Every structure is written in structure tokens, then in C-alpha cells.
Amino acid sequence: MKPFPIYAARGSGCRIWDVDGNEFIDCINNFTSLIHGHVQPSLTEAAVKQLALGTAFGMPTESEIILAELLASRLPSVEQLRFTNSGTEAVMMALKAARAHTGRPKIAKCEGAYHGSYDYAEVSLDSSPSDWGANTPVSVPYAKGTPANVLVDVVTIPFNDPEAAVSIIREHGAELAAVLVDPMPNRAGLVPAEKDYLAALRKATQEVGALLILDEVIAFRLGFRGAQGLWGIDPDLTTLGKVIGGGFPVGAVGGKAEFMAVFDPSSGKPLLPHGGTFSANPVTMRAGIAALELLDEAAFERLDQIGQAVRDSINTNFEEFGVPGCAVGRGSLLRVHFTDRHVRDYRSAYANPLETRRLGRFVATLLDHGVIAASTGLMALSLPMTDVDIDAINSACAAGVKAAASVS
Ligand SMILES: Cc1ncc(COP(=O)(O)O)c(C=O)c1O
């Protein structure tokens, strides 16, 4: 972070304090995972209680069953579930499960969408106009050292363009194990998927015999039944993480028993072995149970309400200060774009140098006004935020849009 990184000293509710004693309203919330804010008493109590009983065992505990059942009760598409230590691992295991089930090598993912650090999941994460291809997206490596074969086996599809995506899926259909999609991909702009888009992916995957993997590592925080409940989509596999660990490292892959069967070790070596020293550790599980128990329908109503209030307020600021821009997102998540383009996918969200400078000024001004947001303009709201906190966030955003308007 420029001009220097802020080191966190402690947090409480929706606030954090840095090592210099500065206080901020936290709109990063550990990149969306802290939906209950910091040091939520029930979550802390659940974790501390478990600390005294043991932090990790080389055998199952009751806590993983309780958390898995809680998740399955909310997500009808999830009949079986396995825990991992991160969202990255959850996505990796989902992709491997799709390959193991179908016996096919390729996966398709959306241009600009982030799914963690598995080589296959990070293809075309930060492609640019110089290398992303004219119309059909070209698969571009994200990290140096990505094996060339990864680019052969990952097909990049455009987000929110059903026709183009379906045509690519059909073209690679016979070799395609899965289509991986986040219904509101943050790095690709945080624009919600159009309903038709997800429906088209669902239909096309069924048609070619590939699995549809819904990445809800972030999007599960959008609704009581996750994003799949909101969008009315029935995925084959779902990946989870972030909020389901109650503030501790976590991930999970779940789905229909038919597809999860590749993990089944009950008759010897499974088709797809899956281990993990700290997977399903009971501290994470207990904190996760406490987190989910507090995430009832009323909690989501409140999150929707404050998210919409901040988006509406920022969108009014754009008109008021005469600078092009929009606040997009859904529920408790939002992202600001300093553009007059209609933002619907990675390419339309791709910021030019002026837009990047304006965003930088916006985020820096927020910081000066005691509100910390991600450098990309992502803001994640949390349940401990009161109406007074939301007013403070709105005032900081107004100052931020005003300051950005003067940037040329
Ligand atoms: C949609 C999505 N999938 C996967 C991941 C990876 O999760 P983790 O950081 O827990 O590895 C992230 C992380 O931000 C994410 O946003």
C-alpha cells in the first residue's frame, strides 16, 4: 500500500486500530471474510472454548459434521462436503474432482475472475488489451512459470456474454471437465451475473457433459442460501470459504453425491485422494458454526439494506460532483468504478490511466476520513456497522468522489 503499508494492531466490531494508534472503520474486513467484524463475542467464545479442548486431531470431530450439516441445510445442491484450509484449495479440489469424474482435461473460467492461486484457476486473471485477444478471450498466464500446457487446458470465456460463452463451451465440449464461475467476480468488476448468463452456463454444461462449479468463496455472504439461492442456480459443485470459518482459515468443496463420490475412500484408494493436515480443524469449525448461527435471514436483510444505502449514496455523489462513475455490487459488497462505460464484465471494468488515478485518490481520501477500503475500490460491509457508521462511510465516500473529480 502506498505511500506505506498500514500495520494492524487490533480490531473490534467494525473498527481497526493501526500500530500508530489511528482508528479506521474497516471496509476491507479481511477481504470479505469478516462479515461479523472483529472479535465478535460468540465467535471468540466458541474458538476459545475449543482451544482448551485441542486445536487439531488426526481424526474427525463432531464439529465438522455440525458445520457441514448447517451448510447443506442452506444449500440444496450440497449433499456432501469436504473442508479445506483455504478457498484456493477448495477450487483446486473442485477442478480436480471434475477432471476425475469426467476423465476430461479442460476447464473453462471467466476472463478476469479470481479463484485463488491454483495455476489453472488464475489463467487470464489480469490480461490487458495488449494480450486479451480481439473478441474471443485468449488464455493468458498470470504468474511467471505457468506451464504452457495449463494455457492449453484452460479455456477463457467472457463474463455476462451468454452467446459467446456457450459457443466456446460447445467448441471445447468433448474435452471440457468443468466450467468454473463466480456469480459476482470481484476482480472482474464485482458486477452481478445476469440471470440469463448463469442459466446459459448451466444448460451448456449439461449439454456437453461438463460440471458447473459455482465459486461461492465470496458470494456465499450475499444471501441465506448463498448466491445459488439468489440466482436460482443448481450447480454440480460449490466452493466455499471466507465467512464460513468465523475468522479462521477455511475452505470447502461440496456438491451432489454423484460428483463427490470421487473422494470416497470407503473401498480403498479413492479416484481422487484428498488430505490436509489442518483441514476441518475444530477451532475453525466451532467459530464457523457460531458465525453461521448468527447469519440468519434478518442479518442478510440488514446487510442488503446497508449495502444498498452506500451504493445509492455514492451513485448520487457521482452526479453531484459531475464525475463519471458508478458503485456496483450486491448485498454487503460494493466496488467503485470511475467510468461512464456500462460495466458488465472484465473488459468494460478495465480502468484506463485517468480512471486508475481517480480511484487511487478516492481510496486515499477515504483513508484520510477514517475509512479503509481495498485499493481496487472493493468495500465489504459488516454486521456490527450501525447507522452512524454507515453515515460516516457515506461522508467519507462523498469526500472521496469530490476529491477524485478534481483529478485529471
Ligand atoms: C472467488 C474466490 N475464490 C477463491 C478465493 C481463494 O480463497 P483463499 O484466499 O481463501 O485461498 C478467493 C479469495 O479471495 C475468491 O475471492
The ligand as an SDF file (V2000), in Angstrom:
LIG
                    3D

 16 16  0  0  0  0  0  0  0  0999 V2000
  -13.9740  -16.0870   -5.5750 C   0  0  0  0  0  0  0  0  0  0  0  0
  -12.7510  -16.5550   -4.8390 C   0  0  0  0  0  0  0  0  0  0  0  0
  -12.3620  -17.8400   -4.9430 N   0  0  0  0  0  0  0  0  0  0  0  0
  -11.2950  -18.3130   -4.2810 C   0  0  0  0  0  0  0  0  0  0  0  0
  -10.5430  -17.4860   -3.4710 C   0  0  0  0  0  0  0  0  0  0  0  0
   -9.3510  -18.0260   -2.7540 C   0  0  0  0  0  0  0  0  0  0  0  0
   -9.6130  -18.0890   -1.3740 O   0  0  0  0  0  0  0  0  0  0  0  0
   -8.4100  -18.0750   -0.3200 P   0  0  0  0  0  0  0  0  0  0  0  0
   -7.8610  -16.6840   -0.2790 O   0  0  0  0  0  0  0  0  0  0  0  0
   -9.0560  -18.4960    0.9700 O   0  0  0  0  0  0  0  0  0  0  0  0
   -7.4100  -19.0640   -0.8220 O   0  0  0  0  0  0  0  0  0  0  0  0
  -10.9050  -16.1500   -3.3310 C   0  0  0  0  0  0  0  0  0  0  0  0
  -10.1310  -15.2350   -2.4640 C   0  0  0  0  0  0  0  0  0  0  0  0
  -10.3130  -14.0450   -2.4250 O   0  0  0  0  0  0  0  0  0  0  0  0
  -12.0300  -15.6670   -4.0410 C   0  0  0  0  0  0  0  0  0  0  0  0
  -12.4070  -14.3880   -3.9650 O   0  0  0  0  0  0  0  0  0  0  0  0
  1  2  1  0
  2  3  1  0
  2 15  2  0
  3  4  2  0
  4  5  1  0
  5  6  1  0
  5 12  2  0
  6  7  1  0
  7  8  1  0
  8  9  2  0
  8 10  1  0
  8 11  1  0
 12 13  1  0
 12 15  1  0
 13 14  2  0
 15 16  1  0
M  END
$$$$
